[in-house]
């Protein structure tokens, strides 16, 4: 043990390898064993890059790889909590001790055989910045300009010298997606100078970035060697079955009043802007409106500004001259109605986008800016009449969520009793509620301490509450003996604790030098032992990397909606627990609905983003595994109080049946073998039902159409002949017969000619979207390979498309890496979505029985459109695989004019904002 914990007195040289006798104490999970068995081949390029969800055991895998490489190592973590966790895991699961060996360091300026630090600490040391441990918790979004500007790496050579003295040859980069910020530059320099073996571990790779950013990401981590998905780990019982729920609330009366007042003021502002004669005068005198035919280059380069100008002036009653319809290229074009969105565009144009062309209106512009600020419609040069930061704040931090949390905690405690291990994650601490009169303070803010107070005041004393943040720790008085016992085992002899001034049954734990590094781990042990049943913490400390396998309920009382953070936080509740094979995880999301918004408001938008990040079991009649908020079958539109209560009751009813969660997972898992990312185009809901339209839109056979037409002809002819029989006595000459037949022909055209036209038009319009989807994907696939975006051989890739029972069309790439599949979907979505501002567009031309010419417009994806040769290659592939088309360059006058027309008439506009990137278990 002495050899493992530290150097003996006889050792005067730097440690060159790990002390003998270190090994992992437990069996390997299947994916870990697979990676370790293939380790030599993975490391041939000097990298091991593993992607696996939270709770899958990446840290243990990284420690074992470090041990097998057996070289001095630098471990980089995204936060202090995760940094300490690496050390704790190594001590607990490899060294069989609670004490940190002296050959493990937390200080990059004093490196040891194993040095464990944060990315920010490395960046600070290489730039001679003094960063305290509290500052190391700062998120990327909160990083200061001063630190962000320190990019010279003035002390890089000094740090490299220290690491070389320790002979560091292994770097472990934990959650390396954090390198999307400033710190990655420093680490890349360190890697270039040390030339180490790099072990990259992450749960949330940045698939949503450009190929250039992905190249930067893989420059550090190397290509992906192994990728594991949540369903796979549930199959292997390495993650527990789990289910997401949404608990809805409405703003308090005070909050609702403020929202209504804001909406009323915005409506008043909107009406005042329509009456603003100076604004109208400025736009009328702008060259794009006064002489449009002389400003074509500017107009076609700034289509949104031009459109907004026309829509505004038309909306306030100005007569739009024919010259503008000539510019648009459609004399029948109907100018859209002026609404908040177009008002935002016109104000953005007038105030910020092209100020040089509004000379003489500077005073009015400043007056208007000030007015918008007074109405809270202008913030950081961005105008928003629809989505206000103020309303977002009202909803995101609504005090109604305190009541929601109380109801969830009360329900889960009634369901699980003493087995409850519930964690609430929130954004703020709110230390002001530690005031001696804290029990009397009104709970008027959201945060860890207000949540604690809400639960302490309202729930039975039998519920054991705790608070764990970076600067405030509160435990039940009954939990102190357990804390002291765990502390003693870690070599910590004393715990300083003070009773809360207003409730002696709770203690505030004091941070001491000896305790501060171990406190999170010690409180976690107390929580796992059941001395705390409900633990309230901040996302910055506990939202990523923190591990407590006992968690069976998680409440996300946070505003975070990003892919990375959401996936990490949710991962706290899906770990398996040794000895508890029946464990399931309930994950609760909170949403305060905006009664003035048909889509529910900012909270629902945040949940839409959040639910894109993870896959789970649907609560719909059809049990499947997929991502997206739609799988929870929540009500939509303007909801009444009764509808909200019904939704919450349904969520609670599902949540109470934890055993059914396991059964639903088993049923869903049986329907597939792997997770597939694909694009989804929904069937247009505004039309008749899919089943009623199926023969028309998706059977795609001329035979069906002709059969239907023939039946109509026969039916009409039968009636016509009967009429002829009745009228025979009036037909005396051949001329009378021809006149009668001509009359019948005209009536016949009126009877079914319109149906023929409508049927044919709809047929050719929707036929291509479904029938040609795979061919469009094939053309794109060949072009992406030509652009060298795809590294996998094209022969090993295939495009798969399908239509479900509801008329939704799906398409995905089969084979290749996850990044290649994800990038293919992203590019395909560019092509079939609404036309934006691409360098090239493809005009697809089709005809039906030599008439009814159809023109559809498709953007050429940016990665292909940046190069003329690649764009022409896509055109050739389209001609071969899809049909006749024309490639148009949009960066000249003719191209810009056609682009404007494409944006107005593109078939894809039928599906605007409806195409989705989805993940399904297939």
FILODREN-44631 format. One record per residue (C-alpha): x negated, y negated, z negated. Coordinates in steps of 0.5 Angstrom, whole numbers, plus 2048, in hexadecimal, padded with zeros to 3 digits. Example, Ala and Ser with C-alpha at 12.3 -4.5 7.8 and 13.67 -1.06 7.14 Angstrom:
% residues 2
7E78097F0 7E58027F2 
//
This chain:
% residues 922
800800800 7FA7FB7FE 7F87FC806 7FE7FB808 8007F4804 7F97F1805 7F27F1806 7ED7F5801 7E77F17FE 7E37F5803 7E67F2809 7E37EC80B 7E47EC813 7EB7EA816 7F07F0816 7EF7F381D 7F57F881D 7FB7FA818 7FA7FD812 7FB805812 802808810 806803813 80D806816 814805817 818808812 81E80A815 82180D81C 82080A822 827808826 82780B82D 826804831 82080382C 81D80A82D 81E809835 81A803835 814805831 81480C835 81380883B 80F802838 80880483B 80B803842 80F7FC840 8087F983D 8057FA844 8067F3846 8047F183F 80C7EF83D 8117F3839 8187EF83A 81E7F2837 8257EF837 82A7F2832 8307EF82E 82F7ED827 82F7F2822 82C7F7827 8257F7823 8217F3827 81D7F1821 81B7F881F 8197FA826 8157F4827 8117F5820 8107FD823 80D7FA829 8097F5826 8067FB821 805800827 8017FA82B 7FD7FA824 7FA7F3826 7FA7EC822 8017E9823 8057E3824 80C7E3823 8117DD825 8187DC822 81D7D7824 81F7D581C 81C7D6815 8217DB813 81F7E0819 8187DE818 8197E1811 81D7E7813 8177E9817 8137E9811 8187EC80D 81A7F2812 8137F4813 8127F480B 8187F880A 8187FD80F 8117FE811 80D7FC80B 8127FF806 8107F9801 8147F2800 80D7EE7FF 80A7EB805 8037ED807 7FE7E8807 7FC7EA80E 8037E7810 8037DF811 8097DA812 8047D4814 8017D481B 7FC7CF818 7FA7D5814 7FB7DB818 7FA7E2816 7FA7E9819 8027E881A 8047E181A 80C7E081A 80E7D981C 8137D581F 8137D2826 8137CB824 80E7CC81F 8097CE825 80B7C8829 80A7C4823 8037C7821 8017C6829 8037BF829 8017BD822 8087BC81F 8097BC818 8107C1817 8137C2811 8167C9810 81D7C5810 81B7C2816 81A7C9819 8217CA819 8237C581E 8277C7824 8257C682B 82A7C182C 8287BD825 8217BD827 81E7B5827 81C7B182D 8157B1829 8147B8829 8167B9830 8127B4832 80C7B782F 80A7BC835 8027BB835 8007C1831 7FB7BD82E 7F97C2829 7FA7C882E 7F37CA82E 7F27CA826 7F87CF826 7F57D382B 7EE7D3828 7F27D5821 7F67DB825 7EF7DD828 7EC7DE822 7F17E3820 7F17E6826 7F87E5828 7FA7EA82E 8017EB82D 8077E682D 80E7E882B 8137E282D 81A7E382A 8207E182D 81C7DE832 8227DA835 8207D5830 81A7D3835 81F7CF83A 81D7C9835 8177C5834 8137CB831 8127CF837 80D7CB83A 8097CC834 8097D3833 8087D483B 8017D183A 8007D5834 8017DB838 7FD7D983E 7F77D8839 7F87DE835 7FA7E383A 7FE7E7835 8037ED836 80A7E9835 8107ED832 8167E9834 81C7EB830 8237E7831 82A7E8830 82C7E3835 8287E283B 8297DB83F 82D7DE845 8307D8846 82A7D4849 8277D3850 8227D8853 81D7D3851 81F7D384A 81F7DA84A 8187DB84D 8167D7847 8197DB842 8167E1845 80F7DE845 80F7DF83E 8137E583D 8127E9843 8177ED847 81D7F0843 81B7F7841 8217F983D 8287F683D 82D7F8838 8347F6837 8397F6832 83E7FC834 838800835 8367FF82E 83D80082C 83D80782F 83780982C 839807825 834802825 8397FC824 8407FC821 8467FC824 8497F4823 84E7F0825 84F7E8827 8557E4824 8577DD825 85B7DA81F 85E7D3822 8607CD81E 8637C681F 8607C081D 8627BD816 8677B7816 8627B2816 85D7B581B 8647B6820 8657AF81E 85E7AC820 85E7B1827 8657AE829 8637A7828 85D7A882C 8617AB832 8667A6831 8607A1832 85D7A4838 8637A483B 86479D83A 85D79C83C 85E7A0843 86479B844 860795843 85B797847 86079884D 86279184C 85A78F84C 85A78A852 853789851 851790852 856791858 85278B85B 84B78E85A 84D79485D 851791863 84B78D864 846793864 84479486B 84679B86B 84D79986A 84D79286E 849795874 84979D873 84779F87B 84079B87A 83F79E873 8407A5875 8397A7873 83A7A586C 8417A886C 83F7AF86E 8397AF869 83E7AC863 8457B0864 8477AF85D 8467A885D 84A7A7863 84F7AB862 8507A885B 8507A185E 8567A3863 85A7A785E 85A7A1859 85C79C85E 8617A0861 8637A185A 86479A858 86879985E 863796863 86479886B 85F79D86D 85D79B874 85D7A187A 8557A087A 8547A4874 8587A9876 8547A987C 84E7AA878 8517B0874 8537B387B 85A7B4879 85F7AF87B 8657B3877 8607B4871 8647B286B 8607AE866 8617B185F 8647AE859 8607AA854 85F7AD84E 85A7AD848 8557B184B 8547AC851 8557A684D 84E7A9849 84B7AA850 84D7A3853 84A7A084C 8447A484C 8437A1853 84479A852 84079A84B 83A79E84C 8397A2853 83879C857 838795854 834792859 83A79285E 83E78E859 83A788858 83E782855 842787851 83D78884B 841784846 847788847 84378F847 84178D840 84778B83E 84A792840 84579683D 846792836 84E794837 84C79B839 84879C833 84D79982E 85279E831 84D7A3830 84D7A5837 8467A3838 8407A7835 8397A7838 83B7A583F 8407AA840 8477A8840 84C7AD83E 8547AC83D 8567B383D 8517B6838 84F7B1832 8497B382E 84E7B0828 8537B582A 84E7BB82A 84B7B9823 8527B9821 8547C0823 84D7C3822 84D7C081B 8547C1819 8567C2812 85B7C7814 8557CB815 8547CC80E 85B7CE80D 85A7D3813 8537D680F 8577D7809 85D7DB80C 8587DF810 8537E0809 85A7E2805 85C7E780B 8567EA80B 8557EB804 85C7EE803 85A7F3809 8537F5806 8537F37FF 84C7F47FC 8497F7802 84A7F0806 8437ED808 8467E680C 8417E180E 8437DA810 83E7D6815 83F7CF816 83B7C9818 83A7C4812 8387C580B 83C7BF808 8387BE802 83C7B87FF 8417BD7FD 83C7C07F8 83E7B97F4 8407BB7EC 8477B97EE 8477BD7F4 84D7C17F2 8517BB7F2 84E7B87F9 8537B97FF 8517BE804 8507B980A 84A7BC80E 8487C3811 8427C680E 83F7CB80A 8417C8803 8487C6805 84A7CD807 8477CF801 84B7CB7FD 8517CC801 8517D47FF 84E7D27F8 8557CE7F7 85A7D27FA 8587DA7FA 8587DE7F4 8527DE7EF 8517E67F1 84E7E47F8 8477E37F7 8447DD7FB 83D7DB7FD 83A7D5801 8337D6805 8307D0808 8297CE809 82A7C9803 8307CB7FF 8317D27FC 8377D47F8 8387DA7F5 83D7DD7F0 83B7DD7E9 83C7E57E9 8377E67EF 8317E37EB 82F7E97E8 82F7ED7EF 82B7E77F2 8267E77EC 8257EF7ED 8237EE7F4 81F7E87F3 81B7EC7EE 81A7F27F3 8177EC7F8 8127EA7F2 8167E47F1 8177E37E9 81B7DD7E8 8227DA7EB 8247D37EA 82B7D37EA 8307CD7E7 8387CE7E6 83C7CA7EB 83E7C47E7 8467C57E8 8467CD7E8 8417D17E4 8437D77E7 83E7D57ED 8377D37ED 8337CF7F1 82C7D27F3 8267CE7F2 8217CE7F8 81A7CF7F5 8137D07F9 8137D87F7 81A7D97F9 81B7D57FF 8197DA804 81C7E0801 8237DD7FF 8277DE806 8257E6805 8267E67FE 82D7E37FF 82E7E8804 82D7ED800 8327EB7FB 8377EA800 8367F1803 8367F47FB 83D7F17FB 83C7EC7F6 83E7E77FB 8447E87FF 8457E2803 83E7DE805 83F7D7809 8397D580C 8367D1812 8357D3819 82E7D0819 82C7D5814 8307DB814 8337DA81C 82D7DE81F 8287E381D 82B7E4816 82D7EB814 8327EE80F 8357F4812 83A7F480D 83E7EF810 8457F1812 8487EA814 8457E4817 8497DD817 8467D881C 8487D1819 8437CE81E 8437C9824 83E7CD828 8407D082F 83A7D2832 8387D8835 8327D9831 8347D782A 83B7DA82B 8387E182C 8337E1827 8387DE821 83D7E4823 8377E9823 8377E881B 83E7EC81B 83D7F2820 8377F681C 8387FD81A 8377FE813 833804810 83880980D 83E80580F 840809816 847806815 8457FF815 8487FA81A 8477F281B 84D7ED81B 84A7E681E 84F7E081D 84E7DA822 8527D4820 8567CF824 85A7C9823 85E7C7829 85F7C182C 8677C082D 8667BB832 8627BF836 8657C583A 85F7C983A 85E7C8833 8597C3832 8517C3831 8517C982C 8547CE831 84F7CB836 84A7CD831 84D7D4830 84D7D5838 8467D4838 8447D8832 8487DE834 8447DE83B 83E7E0837 8407E7834 8447ED836 84A7F0832 8507F4832 8567F1835 85C7F0831 8617F1837 8657F7839 85F7F983D 85A7FB839 8537F983C 84C7F683A 84B7EF83D 8497E883C 84D7E283B 8527DF837 8587E283B 8577E9838 85A7E7831 8617E5835 8627DE831 8687DA833 8667D4838 8697CD839 86C7C9834 86E7CD82E 8737CC829 8727CD821 8757D4822 8717D6828 86B7D5824 86D7D881E 86F7DE822 8687DF825 8657DE81F 8697E481C 8687E8822 8607E7821 8617E9819 8657EF81B 85F7F1820 85A7F081B 85D7F4815 85D7FA81A 8557FB81A 85680281B 859801822 8537FC824 84F802824 854806828 85580082D 84E80082E 84D80882F 853807834 850801838 849804838 84C80A83B 84E806841 847805843 83F806843 83C7FF844 83D7F8843 83E7F484A 83E7ED84B 8427EB851 8467E5854 84E7E5853 8537E1857 85A7E1854 8607E2858 8637DB859 8687DB854 86C7D6857 86F7DB85C 8737E185C 8717E6858 86B7EA85A 86F7F185B 8747ED85F 86E7EA864 86A7F0864 86C7F386B 86B7EC86E 8657EA86B 8617F0869 8637F686E 8607F2873 8637F6879 8667F387F 86A7F987F 86E7F7879 86F7F087C 8717F3883 8767F8880 8797F387B 87A7EE882 87D7F4886 8827F5880 8847EE880 8857EE888 8897F5888 88D7F2882 88E7EB886 88F7EF88D 8947F488A 8987EE888 8977EA88E 89A7F0892 8A07F188E 8A17E988F 8A07EA897 8A67F0896 8AB7EB893 8A97E6898 8A97EA89E 8B07E78A0 8AD7E08A1 8A77E28A5 8AA7E28AC 8A37E18B0 89C7E28B0 89A7DB8AE 89F7DC8A8 89B7E28A6 8947DF8A7 8977D88A3 8997DD89D 8937E189D 88F7DA89D 8937D8897 8927DE893 88A7DD894 88A7D7891 88E7D988B 88A7DF88B 8847DA88B 8877D6885 8897DD881 8827E0881 87D7DC884 87C7D887E 87B7DE87A 8767E087F 8727DA87F 8727DA877 8707E1877 86B7E187C 8687DA879 8687DD872 8657E4874 85F7E1878 85E7DC872 85E7E186D 85B7E7871 8547E4871 8537E386A 8557EA868 8537EE86E 84C7EA86F 84A7EA868 8457EF869 8427ED86F 8417E686D 83D7E9867 8397ED86C 8377E7870 8357E3869 8317E9867 82D7EA86D 82C7E286D 82A7E2866 8257E8867 8227E486D 8217DE868 81E7E3863 8227E185E 8237E985D 81D7ED85C 8217F485C 8217F7863 8277F6867 8287FD868 8297FE861 82F7F9860 8367F9862 83C7F4862 8427F785F 8497F385F 8507F685D 8577F385B 85B7F5855 8627F6854 8637EE853 8607EC859 85A7EA856 8547EB85A 84D7ED857 8467ED85A 83F7EF857 8387F1859 8377F9858 82F7FA856 8297F5855 8287F284F 82D7EE84A 82A7E784D 82B7E9854 8327EC853 8337E584F 8307E1854 8347E485A 83B7E3856 8387DB855 8377DB85C 83D7DE85F 8417D985A 83E7D385E 8407D6864 8477D8863 8497D285E 84B7CB860 8467C8864 8427C3861 83C7BF864 8387C5867 8327C386C 8367C8871 83D7CB872 83F7D1876 8467D0879 8497D787A 84E7D7880 8537DC881 8597DD885 85F7E2885 8627E588C 85E7DF88F 8627DA88C 8627D6885 85B7D4885 8587D487E 8527D187B 8507D2874 84A7CE871 8447D186D 83E7CE869 8387D186B 8347D3864 82F7CE862 8297D3862 82B7D4869 82D7CE86B 8267CA869 8237CE86F 8267CD876 8237D4878 8267D7873 82D7D4874 82D7D687B 82B7DD879 8317DD875 8357DA87B 8337E087F 8357E5879 83B7E2879 83D7E3880 83A7EA880 83E7EC87A 8447E8879 8467E487F 8457DE884 8437D8880 83F7D1881 8397CF87C 83A7C787B 8347C3878 8377BE874 8327B9873 8347B5879 83A7B087B 83D7B687F 83C7BB879 83E7B6874 8457B5877 8467BC878 8447BE871 8497B986E 84E7BC873 84C7C3870 84D7C1869 8547BE86A 8567C486E 8527CA86C 8557D186B 8517D1864 8557CB861 85B7D0860 8577D385B 8537CD858 8517CE851 8547D5851 84E7D9853 84B7DD84D 8447E084C 8477E6848 8437EC844 8477F3844 8467FA842 8467FE848 
//
